[in-house]
Amino acid sequence: MTQAAYLTAIGMGTAFGLLLVLISSIVVTKVIANRLDRVSYPKTFDEKEENIRQATAAAVAVSILKAKGSESSQGNWK
């Protein structure tokens, strides 16, 4: 009976120790990744608005070019 209690305690201690090792390795990996991959987010409202304007302009330009391309390709088939 005593041997079973010892083995159970050893197993629980090992499982808990591995859990702590895994948690700490995840935290360390996240800290290292954040230090290596610094993303510069827009800090001001004006910068965010400018990014939105640029994205809208790009979407409109692609739409216009795609529409012109499909019109010219349809003209070739007539």
N, C-alpha and C positions, 0 to 999 in steps of 0.2 A: 504494500500500500504506500509506503514511504517513497519507494522508487518511482511509482507512478506520479506522485506529487512533484518529485524533483524533475522528472521528464516533462511534465506539463508546464512547470515554471520555466524550464529552459526553453521550451518551444514558444511560450508566450513572450518571453524576453527577446528571443531571436526575432520573432515576427514584429514586435514593437521596435526593435533596433533597426530592422530593415525598413520599416515604415519611415522612421526618422531620417535614415540615409537617403531614401528616395525623395522625401519632401525637401530636404536640404539641397540635393542635387538639382531639383527642379528650380528652386529659388536662385541658386548660383547661376544656372544656365540662363535664366531670365535676366538677371542683372548683367551678365556678360553680353547677352544679345542686345539689351537696351543701350549699353555703352558703345557697342560696335556699330549699331544701326541707328544713328541719330537722325530722325526724320524732322525736317524743319516744317512745322505746321504754321499756317498763316496766323499771325498773332493779333492782328487788328481786324476790325470790321471791314475797313476799306480793302485790305488785302483779300479777304474772303469774297467781297463783292467783285473785285477785279478777277479773281479766279472763276467766278460764276459767269461773268461777262465773256471771258476768253473761251470757256467751255461752250457757251451758247453760240458764239461766233464760229467756232470750229464745227459745231453740229450743223449750223446753217450752211456753211461753205461746203461741207461734204454732201449735204442734201442737194444743193444747187448743182454741184459737179456730177452727182449721180443722175440727177434728172436730165442734165444736158447730154450725158453719155447715153442714156437710154433713148432719148429722142433721136440722136444721130444714128444709133444702131437700128432703130425701127425704120428710119428713112432709107437705109440700105436695102431692106427687105422688100420694099414696095416696087 
